[in-house]
Amino acid sequence: MGNCMGDHMGKIEIDERGRLTLPSKIREKLLIRAGDTLTVKVNSDNSIVIKKSPTKEQIFDRLVGCIKIPSEEKPTPELIKGIWKQNQ
């Protein structure tokens, strides 16, 4: 049963080195694998929000179509990086 704060997915215990382990049902739901990057935000009410960071491929896919390229060539990550550096 969900609520406006999201589904209760269990408790997480912190070990003596400050590490935590995400329960398998959370990892499965968010498709989190070893080596993935997560971002952490601490809100003013001391709640912690942990989000799965997008992969480089996901970021690139979101950028395709957002940048005008003067030619008909298909954008590559290197081309977009070059255009981005020129416009800074």
C-alpha positions in Angstrom: 0.0 0.0 0.0 1.6 3.3 -1.1 1.2 6.8 0.3 2.2 10.2 -0.8 5.7 9.6 0.6 6.3 6.4 -1.4 6.2 2.8 -0.5 7.7 1.6 2.8 10.5 -0.7 1.6 12.0 -1.8 4.9 14.7 -0.6 7.3 18.3 -0.2 6.6 21.0 -0.7 9.2 24.3 1.2 9.2 27.4 -0.9 9.9 30.4 0.1 12.0 32.1 1.7 9.0 29.1 3.9 8.1 28.0 1.7 5.1 24.5 0.7 4.4 23.0 -2.1 2.3 19.9 -1.4 0.2 17.4 -4.2 0.4 17.2 -6.4 -2.7 13.6 -5.4 -3.4 14.8 -1.7 -3.7 17.7 -2.7 -5.9 15.5 -4.8 -8.1 12.8 -2.1 -8.4 15.3 0.6 -9.4 17.5 -1.7 -11.4 20.5 -0.8 -9.2 23.6 -2.9 -9.9 27.1 -3.0 -8.4 29.1 0.0 -9.6 26.0 2.2 -10.2 26.2 5.7 -8.9 23.6 7.2 -6.4 23.1 10.8 -5.4 22.2 11.7 -1.8 20.4 14.9 -0.7 19.6 15.9 2.9 16.4 17.9 3.2 15.8 20.6 5.8 13.6 18.2 7.8 16.7 15.8 8.1 15.2 13.4 5.7 17.6 11.7 3.2 16.7 11.3 -0.5 18.8 8.8 -2.4 18.4 8.7 -6.2 19.9 6.5 -8.8 22.1 8.7 -11.0 21.4 8.5 -14.7 24.1 6.8 -16.8 26.2 8.7 -19.4 24.1 7.0 -22.1 20.8 8.1 -20.5 22.1 11.7 -20.2 23.3 11.6 -23.8 19.9 10.2 -25.0 18.1 13.1 -23.2 20.4 15.6 -24.9 19.9 14.3 -28.5 17.6 16.7 -30.2 18.2 19.5 -27.7 21.3 20.8 -29.4 21.2 22.3 -32.9 24.0 20.9 -35.1 24.8 22.9 -38.3 25.1 19.8 -40.4 23.2 16.6 -41.0 25.7 14.4 -39.3 24.5 12.3 -36.5 25.5 13.7 -33.1 28.1 11.8 -31.1 29.1 12.3 -27.4 32.3 13.9 -28.6 30.5 16.3 -31.0 28.1 17.4 -28.3 31.0 17.8 -25.8 32.8 20.0 -28.3 29.7 22.2 -29.0 29.1 22.5 -25.3 32.7 23.6 -24.6 32.4 26.2 -27.4 29.3 27.7 -25.8 30.7 28.2 -22.3 
